[in-house]
Amino acid sequence: MQTVLVWVGIGFFFLLLTNLAFFDVLRRDFGSRGKKALWGFIALIPFLGCLLYILIGIHQGKRIQNP
């Protein structure tokens, strides 16, 4: 039972990271729609994609300033 709870916790953690990464892609400007779509797709890849976005992609986009 404890093993199942650990795996569910890990899965929930990565689901949370994936959602945060995807919504961060929506809030950033990457210079073109193609790059934004690519990072959005990468962020949705289970486990590895959100980590790649957090380590590499987050530094490539500029935060969009609201007027």
N, C-alpha and C positions, 0 to 999 in steps of 0.2 A: 504493500500500500504506500509506503514512504517513497519508494522508487517512482511510482506513478506520479505522486505529488511533486517530486523534484523535476520530472520531465515536463509536467504541466506548467510549473513555474518557469522553467527555461523557455518553453514555447511562448508563454505569455510575455516574457521579457523581450524576446525577439519580435513578437507581434507589435509590441509597443514601440520598439526601435524602428521597425519598418514603417509604421504609421508616422512617427515623428520625422523620419527621413523623407518620406513621400510628400508630406505637407510642407516641409522646408523647401523642397524642390519647387513647389507651387509658388512659394513666396520669394523666390530668388530670380534674378535675371542672369542668364548664362550667355547672352549675346545673340543667340538665335534659337528659334523654336526647335530645331533639330537637336541641339545640345541639351536643351531642357527636356525634350522627350526621351533622349538617351539616358540622362541621369534619372528621370522618373522611372523608366523601365528597369534600370540597374537597381534603384532603391527598392523595387518590388520583388527582386529575386530573394527567395527565402534564405535566411541566415547570413549568407555571404554578401548579398547586395547592399543591405543597410550598413554593414560594416565598411564596405568599400566607399560608399557615399560619405559616411562620417569621416573616414580617414583622408579621402582624396577630393571628392566632389564638393564638399561644403566650402572649400577654400577657393574654388573656381568661380562660384557664382557671387554676385553682388546683391545684397539685400535691397529690395525695392522700397524706396521711401514713399510713404503716403503723404499727400499734400495736406 
